[in-house]
Amino acid sequence: MMGIMDNVKQFLQGVELDIWMAALLTGAACAVGALVLLVQKVHSHQETRGKIQRARERRTESVQRAEQAVLQYKKLHPEMNSALILSLSLAELTKKLQEGSLSPEDVFYSYMEKALDVHKDLNCCTGILLESFDQLKTVSSNKTGLLYGVPVSIKENYGYKNHDSSCGLTINLDQPAQKDCVLVEVLKRQGAIPFVKTNLPQGLLCYDCGNPIYGQTLNPHNLQKTCGGSSGGEGALIGGGGSVLGLGSDIGGSIRIPASFCGICGFKPTPGRLSLKGFNPLYRGQKSILSSVGPMARDVDSLALCMQALLCDHMFSLDPTVPPIPFDAQIYQSSRPLRIGYFESDGFCHPSPSMARVIREVKVLLEQAGHTLVPYSPLKLSSTYHELVEKGFIADGGATLLQRVGRDPLDPSSPQLFPCYLPKWLKKTLSFLLKPLFPRSSASLDGLCGVGSVQELWKHHAAVEDYIQDTIAEWRRCNIDVLLCPVIGPAYNLFYCSKLNIYSSYTILYNLLKFPAGVVPVSTVTAEDEEELRHFKGIYQDNFDKLFKKAVTGGEGLPVAVQCVALPWQDELCLHFMKEVEQLVKQSRK
């Protein structure tokens, strides 16, 4: 019996020792695991910082080399009249280049110098395309193309050989494009010289313009204001006089909002009218709201000339997915009276006093010119924004977006990303709790949960198709050719855009509808507008309305624009309408 007890005692002691050893080993393993994770995290942060540092060094080097080249050229050509060159419209510039009264070299170096000066003040460029100096030599010996000798700026996410298209994310750094995107190829074939890449916001899905790699871009009219986004670098550079023509992209207002904020013209064509091949989006696969690439410039004729140059056989050959529809100059130059729908407020987000005022003023000018103006209201915009726009943008609940952002530090202009980090159950709970007092905040949180399943995604796509057809039917019922409506403005104070994504309702609706839309500056904020803003309450009188009032305060003297919209594939008609507005405003000033 004693022998058995001794054996049991020894067994228990062995088990106790094993448990102790197991606990010790488990603790050690946990410590090692934690250490490994810490090392990986430190290494990841170091790698991120290294990528950012290298990108900034590349930009600095390209700027310095361009500055040296400009100084050398000016020294050899003291007779160059940069002031005259910079004052010319694109139409005047191309005419003088074609006839030989201006040289491509003088034009190129004039704009390069001006772009460098503007960049110093606004931080609008992500790098100088030094290859443009070599291309200049080729262009000078081959006088062909509608844009012969014209320096053109391009948004950073356009593919350009041997250059990154980061979208403001480090995951895309140190991965230079293997070839030019189709539109860059076409620009070059048309004689244009892409000479600089311009800044954009972190991850693109914001109408501000700051990222951890290249920093914040400022407004050319007021350094305390944002230039808008996501094509904000383009808006700032062109608005500051550093480029005569630029290419941006638009998935929610990303061409039109910076055009409005910076006092220039911008055009979002029908999706698919221009090639996206070689263009770098934030992520692929999202089909509810389609991106468009398009031109930005100081006047509407420049936009039309750019569209005419891009809609050519060369583009149709390089990208057979683009319908081979050349630019219809006859529609653009038409003089027939139009039936124009209009509204001052979309009924979802109340406009600033200056936004509403310019719609009234342009309406009067259009009526005096013989056009017919018809009151119009967007269909079911409140539910459409939350159910179709927000859920379509973040159909996966933000998973892909967060994967792309990775461990990047969040830019001060990008707090709109924070809700994506919340688990779905928490967003649903917060949405439920907020609904009685803050319906728009509640609906936005619910929208950011995404659609939930493939079956729900298909239902969502069907709902988008139905909404497009319902809207077209409403246009037919009103018998309107085009639509005059507000665009967000004036430019916001810094770091408000991401808190007011909801105000993108004025632009993103036409991305959802796949309608072409453009922006024309028509006025500036007056002292009376600022006084009226003091009494601004908004529609819901919630936090969004209070933030909007703060965002646009202090805007006296800033540009204010209107938005012009047409039905799908009627891009030339939209541009014609924009041109009509532009001319009538100019005549009224005289």
C-alpha positions, 0 to 999 in steps of 0.5 A: 500500500505504501508503495502505491501511495509513493507512486501516486505522490511522485506522479502528482509531483511530476504533474505539478512540475509539468504544469509549472514548466508549461506555465513557464514556457507559455509565459516565455512564449507569450513574452517572445510573441509580444517582443516579436510583435513589438519588433515587427511594429517598430520595423513597420513604422521605420519602413513607413518613415523610410518610404516617406523620407525617400518620397520627400527627398525625391520631390526636393531633388526634382524641385531643385533640379527644375529651379536650376534649369529655369535659372540657366534658361532665363540667364540665356534668354533674358528677353523671355516675356513670362508675364505675357505668356502666363496671361494668355488663355489656352486658346490664345497660347495654342494659337501663338505656339502653332503660328510660331510667335511663341516658342515651346521653350519660353512657354515651358520655362515660364510655367515651370518657374511659376509652378515652382513659385506657387508650390513654395506658397501652397505645397501643391506639387508632389514632384517635377517630372524631369523627363519633361525637359527631354520631351521639350526637345522632341516637341520643339522639332515636331509641331503637331497636335492640338496641344502642341507645346502646352505644359500640362499638370497631372494629378498624382494618381495618374500613371507616369513611367518611373514615378509613383502614384501613391494616392497619399498612401505609403503602400503605393510608394517605391512602386513606380509605374512601368509605363504611362497611363493612356491619357498621358500617352494621348497628351504627349501624342497631342504635343502636350508636355506633362511637367508636374504631378500634383497633391491629393488627400490620404486615400482620395476619399476626402475633399480636402488635400493633405496626406502624411507623405507630402503634407497639406495643400493650401488655397491660392486665395487664402492660406487659411483655407483649404484648396479642396480635393481630391484633385486639390493640388490641381485646383491650387496650382491652376488657381495660383497661375502655375498651370494653364491646363490640368487633369484630375479625377472625380468620384464624389466631386473631386474635380468640381469641389477644388475648382469651386474652392480655387475659382477655376473651371472643372469638368467631370465627364460621363464615366467611361468617356475618357480612359482610366487605363493606367490610372491608379484608384484607391481600390478596385471593384467598387461599382456603385459610384464610378470615377471619372477623369477630366480637365481643369482650367481657367475657362470653359474653352480650355476644358472643351479643347482638352476634351477634343484633344483626348477624344481621338483615335489614338485613345480609342486604339489604346483603350478599346473599352472606351466608346469611340465617340469623338468630340462633337464641336457642333453641339458645343458651339450650338446657340439654341435656347435651353430648358434649364432645371434649377434649385438653390437647395437640395433639401438635405444640406442647406447652402451657404448664402453665397451658394444660394445667391449665385444660383438666383443671379445666374437664373436671371441672366439665363432668362434674360438671354432667352432660356427657360428656367424650370424649378426642379428638386432632386429625388429622395436625396436624404435616403439616397445619400445614406442608402445608395451613396454611403453604402455603395462607397463602403460596401465592405464596411471599410475593410479594403480601405483600412487594408490599404491605409495599413499602419500609415499615420492618419493625416490631420485632414483624414479623421473621416477614416476613424468610424471605419475602425469601429466594429459593425455591432458598435456602429449599429448600436451608436446609430440606434442611440443617435437616431432620435436626436441626430438622424443624419449622424445616425444614418451616416453610421449605419451607411458606413456598415456597408451592405452585408452580403453579396445578395444585399450588394446585388439589391443595392446595385439594382436600387442604384439602377432604379434611381438613375431611371427614376431621375431620368424620367423626372427630367423628361417629365420636367422637359429639361435639357440641363440642370443648374444647381449649387456646388459647395462653397466658398472654400472651407477653413482648414480641417473641416472637410472630413467632418462634413462629408455629408455636404458632398451631396451637392456633387456626389449625386451626379457620380451616382447618377453617372451624369456629366457635370462641371463647375464655373466660377461666377462671383465672390463672397460679399460682406452681405453674404457674411452677414447673412451667414451669421444667422445660418441655422441649416435644415436639421440644425444639427452638428453638421449644420453648425460645423458647416457654418464654422467651415465657410466663415471668413470667406469674403472675397473668395470665389463662388461657383455654380454647377452645370449638369446634363444627361449621360453621354451629353458631355458636349451639351454640358460644356456648352451650358457651362460656356453660356453661363461663363459668357453671360456672367462676363457680359454682366460684369461689363 
